Amino acid sequence: LTHQVTDLAAWHDATLQRRGRMETAALPTAQWTVAGPPSQGHFVAARRDAFRFQVSNLQRPQRPWINVLANEHFGCIVSEAGASCTWAGNSRMNQLTPWSNDPVTDLSGETFLVQDLRTGEAWNIGAGGGNANEVSYDIRHEPGLTRIRHQRGELTVSATWCVDPQRSLKQVRIVLHNLGPHTQRLRVAGLVEWQIGAER
């Protein structure tokens, strides 16, 4: 046991030293300035049950547009901002991650970020705060899944949320596609604020 603890302590010390040498960047913060009319969506012609709309920092819906993805025992919600919360059993009493129910900021207990490792800049995969005003997000809500796509420079990002029809399983698939001639160094980070119950 002494040998194992000594190895573990050495590993922790080495990891702490590596983290101390890493450059850090501030996480994006909400900076929404709605300058145009609210987003107007439409049902997709080929699928009458799929609803599609565009959002940006300057053009957002008046309230978060949310899709509920759930089966009998498990579920989550996803908004156009990429904001999400997950529950098991009862959506109010058994929250795994929190839901703010704030129609203005649409805060999230779950967030996915992309970070450019060369510049340190990080941004939300969804249309959440801190994203550049010129970036437009294509949102598609349909039964069983939500898809959010955007292009930032020469990088296209697509994120798809779904919940298994029977099992207590949520999947988030993130696809990055480099359209440019140069190699990019990127990292995807998932941040979760655990709640495990009805109260924070």
C-alpha positions in Angstrom: 0.0 0.0 0.0 2.8 2.4 0.8 4.4 1.8 -2.6 1.0 2.4 -4.3 0.4 5.7 -2.4 3.9 6.9 -3.1 3.4 6.3 -6.9 0.0 8.0 -6.7 1.5 11.1 -4.9 4.3 11.3 -7.5 1.7 11.1 -10.3 -0.4 13.9 -8.8 2.7 16.1 -8.3 3.8 15.6 -11.9 0.2 16.4 -13.2 0.0 19.5 -11.1 3.4 20.8 -12.5 2.2 20.1 -16.1 -1.1 22.0 -15.4 0.9 24.9 -13.9 2.9 25.3 -17.2 -0.2 25.2 -19.4 -1.6 28.4 -20.8 -5.2 29.2 -19.8 -8.0 31.1 -21.5 -11.2 32.5 -20.0 -14.4 30.7 -20.8 -16.8 32.6 -23.1 -19.5 34.6 -21.3 -22.9 35.6 -22.4 -22.9 38.8 -24.5 -26.1 38.8 -26.4 -27.2 42.0 -28.2 -30.4 41.4 -30.1 -30.3 43.8 -33.0 -32.8 42.3 -35.5 -36.2 40.7 -35.5 -36.6 37.4 -33.6 -35.7 34.2 -35.4 -38.5 32.7 -37.5 -38.4 29.0 -38.0 -40.2 26.7 -40.5 -41.1 23.0 -40.8 -38.8 21.1 -43.2 -40.8 20.3 -46.4 -39.5 16.7 -46.6 -40.3 16.0 -42.9 -43.3 17.8 -41.4 -42.1 16.9 -37.9 -38.7 18.6 -38.2 -38.5 22.3 -37.2 -35.5 24.3 -38.5 -34.4 27.9 -37.7 -31.3 30.1 -37.7 -29.9 32.1 -34.7 -26.9 34.3 -34.0 -25.9 36.6 -31.2 -27.8 39.4 -33.0 -30.9 37.4 -34.0 -32.4 35.1 -31.4 -35.9 33.8 -30.6 -37.8 35.7 -28.0 -37.6 32.7 -25.7 -35.4 29.6 -25.8 -36.7 27.0 -28.3 -36.3 23.7 -26.6 -36.6 20.1 -27.7 -37.5 17.3 -25.2 -35.6 14.1 -25.9 -36.9 11.3 -23.6 -38.1 7.8 -23.1 -40.2 6.5 -20.2 -37.3 6.4 -17.7 -34.7 9.0 -18.9 -34.5 12.2 -20.8 -32.9 15.6 -21.5 -33.8 18.9 -23.1 -31.7 20.8 -25.6 -32.1 24.5 -26.6 -30.7 26.4 -29.6 -28.0 27.7 -27.3 -26.7 24.1 -26.8 -28.0 24.4 -23.2 -29.1 21.0 -21.8 -30.1 19.2 -18.7 -30.6 15.5 -18.0 -32.8 13.5 -15.7 -33.6 9.9 -14.8 -37.1 8.9 -13.8 -38.8 12.1 -12.7 -37.7 15.2 -14.6 -38.2 17.5 -11.5 -37.1 15.3 -8.6 -34.3 13.3 -10.2 -32.3 15.9 -12.2 -28.8 14.7 -12.9 -27.8 18.2 -14.2 -29.7 21.5 -13.4 -32.1 23.4 -15.6 -32.4 27.1 -14.9 -35.7 27.8 -16.6 -34.4 31.3 -17.2 -35.9 32.6 -20.5 -33.3 35.3 -20.9 -29.9 33.8 -20.3 -30.8 30.1 -20.9 -28.1 28.9 -18.5 -27.0 25.3 -18.9 -25.8 22.5 -16.5 -24.1 20.9 -19.5 -21.9 22.7 -22.1 -19.6 21.6 -24.9 -16.8 23.9 -26.0 -14.3 23.9 -28.9 -10.9 25.3 -28.2 -8.3 26.4 -30.7 -5.1 25.1 -29.0 -2.9 27.6 -30.9 -4.7 30.8 -29.7 -6.4 29.4 -26.6 -9.7 30.8 -27.8 -12.8 28.7 -26.8 -16.4 28.9 -28.0 -19.7 27.2 -27.3 -20.8 24.5 -29.8 -24.3 25.8 -29.5 -25.5 29.4 -30.0 -24.8 30.2 -26.3 -23.1 33.4 -25.1 -19.6 34.4 -25.9 -19.7 33.5 -29.6 -18.8 35.9 -32.4 -21.6 38.0 -33.8 -20.9 37.0 -37.4 -21.4 33.3 -36.6 -24.8 31.9 -37.6 -26.2 28.6 -36.2 -28.5 26.3 -38.1 -30.8 24.5 -35.5 -33.0 21.5 -36.3 -35.3 20.1 -33.7 -37.1 16.8 -34.6 -38.6 13.9 -32.7 -35.7 12.0 -31.0 -32.9 14.4 -31.9 -31.6 18.0 -32.1 -28.8 19.1 -34.4 -26.9 22.3 -34.2 -24.4 23.4 -37.0 -22.2 26.4 -37.5 -19.1 27.5 -39.4 -16.3 29.5 -37.7 -13.6 30.5 -40.2 -12.6 27.4 -42.1 -14.1 25.0 -39.4 -17.6 23.6 -39.5 -19.0 22.1 -36.3 -22.0 19.8 -36.1 -23.4 18.6 -32.8 -26.3 16.1 -32.5 -28.1 15.1 -29.3 -30.3 12.0 -29.0 -31.7 9.8 -26.3 -32.0 6.0 -26.8 -35.7 4.9 -27.1 -35.4 2.3 -24.4 -32.2 2.7 -22.4 -31.1 5.4 -20.0 -28.5 6.7 -22.5 -27.9 10.1 -24.0 -25.5 10.5 -26.9 -23.9 13.7 -28.1 -22.1 13.4 -31.4 -19.7 16.2 -32.4 -18.2 16.4 -35.8 -15.5 18.9 -36.7 -14.6 19.4 -40.4 -11.7 21.5 -41.5 -12.4 23.2 -44.9 -9.1 24.9 -45.1 -5.7 23.9 -46.4 -3.9 24.2 -43.0 -3.9 21.7 -40.1 -5.8 22.9 -37.0 -5.1 22.0 -33.4 -8.4 21.8 -31.6 -9.9 20.3 -28.4 -13.5 19.6 -27.5 -14.4 19.9 -23.8 -17.6 18.8 -22.1 -18.5 20.6 -18.9 -21.1 19.2 -16.5 -22.5 20.7 -13.3 -23.8 17.7 -11.4 -27.0 18.1 -9.4 -28.3 14.6 -8.5 -31.7 15.7 -7.2 -34.3 18.4 -7.1 -32.2 21.1 -5.5 -28.7 22.5 -6.4 
